[in-house]
Amino acid sequence: MTKSILVVDDNSVVRHSLRRIFEGHSGWQVCGEAVDGVDAVEKARELTPDLIVLDLAMPRMNGLEAARALRSFMPSVPLILFTVFGNTPQTTKEAREVGITNVVSKADGAEGLVSTIQAAFDRPN
């Protein structure tokens, strides 16, 4: 069964790169892209993805604020924070408090993100 992913990042190069990587993975498809947290909440309601990848620093609504809003109507959908700010203890603590499933540093590259997504999909609900 194909798993759908919503990619949320204000940088179009990052969004398009992640789309190419994810769609090259068997059984995954990108159901949509969002440019900020407000757009992410709207698209998540419309598209009901199986997993959401969120950037942290975005205009209008950042990734943590978006996660809090997403959790209110998608309590079991994995939310992955993919951030340039890294997987620091403070970022991880703040992310967990709003319902982020995992934090992946952009410094870890796509490989770290792909393995984290695969682990989230492999986890029993």
FENJOVEN-V297823 format. One record per pair of residues at least 24 apart in sequence whose ideal C-beta (glycine too) atoms are under 10 Angstrom apart, sorted by sequence separation. I is the first residue (numbers start at 1). GAP is how many residues later the second one is. If there is no record, write none. Layout:
# FENJOVEN-V297823
i:I gap:GAP
i:I gap:GAP
This chain:
# FENJOVEN-V297823
i:2 gap:24
i:3 gap:24
i:4 gap:24
i:5 gap:24
i:6 gap:24
i:7 gap:24
i:8 gap:24
i:9 gap:24
i:10 gap:24
i:11 gap:24
i:34 gap:24
i:35 gap:24
i:36 gap:24
i:37 gap:24
i:41 gap:24
i:45 gap:24
i:75 gap:24
i:77 gap:24
i:78 gap:24
i:79 gap:24
i:80 gap:24
i:81 gap:24
i:82 gap:24
i:83 gap:24
i:2 gap:25
i:3 gap:25
i:4 gap:25
i:5 gap:25
i:6 gap:25
i:7 gap:25
i:8 gap:25
i:9 gap:25
i:10 gap:25
i:35 gap:25
i:36 gap:25
i:37 gap:25
i:40 gap:25
i:41 gap:25
i:44 gap:25
i:45 gap:25
i:48 gap:25
i:49 gap:25
i:52 gap:25
i:53 gap:25
i:54 gap:25
i:56 gap:25
i:74 gap:25
i:76 gap:25
i:87 gap:25
i:1 gap:26
i:2 gap:26
i:3 gap:26
i:4 gap:26
i:5 gap:26
i:6 gap:26
i:7 gap:26
i:8 gap:26
i:9 gap:26
i:10 gap:26
i:36 gap:26
i:37 gap:26
i:40 gap:26
i:41 gap:26
i:44 gap:26
i:48 gap:26
i:50 gap:26
i:51 gap:26
i:52 gap:26
i:53 gap:26
i:54 gap:26
i:55 gap:26
i:56 gap:26
i:57 gap:26
i:82 gap:26
i:2 gap:27
i:4 gap:27
i:5 gap:27
i:6 gap:27
i:7 gap:27
i:8 gap:27
i:9 gap:27
i:10 gap:27
i:36 gap:27
i:37 gap:27
i:38 gap:27
i:39 gap:27
i:40 gap:27
i:41 gap:27
i:50 gap:27
i:51 gap:27
i:52 gap:27
i:53 gap:27
i:54 gap:27
i:55 gap:27
i:56 gap:27
i:57 gap:27
i:64 gap:27
i:67 gap:27
i:71 gap:27
i:72 gap:27
i:3 gap:28
i:4 gap:28
i:5 gap:28
i:6 gap:28
i:8 gap:28
i:37 gap:28
i:38 gap:28
i:41 gap:28
i:45 gap:28
i:49 gap:28
i:50 gap:28
i:51 gap:28
i:52 gap:28
i:53 gap:28
i:54 gap:28
i:55 gap:28
i:56 gap:28
i:57 gap:28
i:67 gap:28
i:70 gap:28
i:71 gap:28
i:82 gap:28
i:2 gap:29
i:8 gap:29
i:10 gap:29
i:22 gap:29
i:36 gap:29
i:37 gap:29
i:40 gap:29
i:41 gap:29
i:44 gap:29
i:45 gap:29
i:48 gap:29
i:49 gap:29
i:51 gap:29
i:52 gap:29
i:53 gap:29
i:54 gap:29
i:55 gap:29
i:56 gap:29
i:68 gap:29
i:69 gap:29
i:70 gap:29
i:71 gap:29
i:36 gap:30
i:37 gap:30
i:40 gap:30
i:44 gap:30
i:55 gap:30
i:56 gap:30
i:64 gap:30
i:67 gap:30
i:68 gap:30
i:69 gap:30
i:70 gap:30
i:82 gap:30
i:8 gap:31
i:9 gap:31
i:22 gap:31
i:37 gap:31
i:38 gap:31
i:41 gap:31
i:63 gap:31
i:64 gap:31
i:67 gap:31
i:68 gap:31
i:82 gap:31
i:8 gap:32
i:34 gap:32
i:37 gap:32
i:41 gap:32
i:63 gap:32
i:66 gap:32
i:67 gap:32
i:68 gap:32
i:6 gap:33
i:7 gap:33
i:8 gap:33
i:37 gap:33
i:41 gap:33
i:44 gap:33
i:64 gap:33
i:65 gap:33
i:67 gap:33
i:80 gap:33
i:6 gap:34
i:64 gap:34
i:66 gap:34
i:67 gap:34
i:82 gap:34
i:8 gap:35
i:18 gap:35
i:44 gap:35
i:56 gap:35
i:63 gap:35
i:64 gap:35
i:82 gap:35
i:7 gap:36
i:8 gap:36
i:64 gap:36
i:80 gap:36
i:6 gap:37
i:63 gap:37
i:80 gap:37
i:6 gap:38
i:15 gap:38
i:56 gap:38
i:78 gap:38
i:14 gap:39
i:40 gap:39
i:56 gap:39
i:78 gap:39
i:6 gap:40
i:15 gap:40
i:63 gap:40
i:80 gap:40
i:6 gap:41
i:14 gap:41
i:54 gap:41
i:78 gap:41
i:79 gap:41
i:5 gap:42
i:6 gap:42
i:7 gap:42
i:78 gap:42
i:4 gap:43
i:6 gap:43
i:77 gap:43
i:78 gap:43
i:4 gap:44
i:5 gap:44
i:6 gap:44
i:7 gap:44
i:8 gap:44
i:9 gap:44
i:11 gap:44
i:56 gap:44
i:4 gap:45
i:5 gap:45
i:6 gap:45
i:7 gap:45
i:8 gap:45
i:9 gap:45
i:10 gap:45
i:78 gap:45
i:3 gap:46
i:4 gap:46
i:5 gap:46
i:6 gap:46
i:7 gap:46
i:8 gap:46
i:9 gap:46
i:11 gap:46
i:54 gap:46
i:3 gap:47
i:4 gap:47
i:5 gap:47
i:6 gap:47
i:7 gap:47
i:8 gap:47
i:9 gap:47
i:10 gap:47
i:11 gap:47
i:56 gap:47
i:78 gap:47
i:2 gap:48
i:3 gap:48
i:4 gap:48
i:5 gap:48
i:6 gap:48
i:7 gap:48
i:9 gap:48
i:10 gap:48
i:52 gap:48
i:1 gap:49
i:9 gap:49
i:10 gap:49
i:52 gap:49
i:54 gap:49
i:76 gap:49
i:8 gap:50
i:10 gap:50
i:51 gap:50
i:56 gap:50
i:53 gap:51
i:55 gap:51
i:10 gap:52
i:8 gap:53
i:9 gap:54
i:8 gap:55
i:8 gap:58
i:8 gap:59
i:53 gap:60
i:8 gap:62
i:53 gap:63
i:6 gap:64
i:18 gap:64
i:53 gap:64
i:51 gap:65
i:51 gap:66
i:50 gap:67
i:14 gap:68
i:51 gap:69
i:14 gap:70
i:50 gap:70
i:51 gap:70
i:6 gap:71
i:8 gap:71
i:50 gap:71
i:8 gap:72
i:5 gap:73
i:6 gap:73
i:8 gap:73
i:9 gap:73
i:11 gap:73
i:8 gap:74
i:9 gap:74
i:5 gap:75
i:7 gap:75
i:28 gap:86
i:21 gap:88
i:22 gap:88
i:21 gap:89
i:25 gap:89
i:28 gap:89
i:20 gap:90
i:21 gap:90
i:24 gap:90
i:28 gap:90
i:22 gap:91
i:27 gap:91
i:14 gap:92
i:18 gap:92
i:21 gap:92
i:22 gap:92
i:25 gap:92
i:17 gap:93
i:21 gap:93
i:25 gap:93
i:28 gap:93
i:27 gap:94
i:18 gap:95
i:22 gap:95
i:18 gap:96
i:21 gap:96
i:9 gap:97
i:5 gap:112
i:3 gap:114
i:3 gap:115
i:5 gap:116
i:3 gap:117
i:3 gap:118
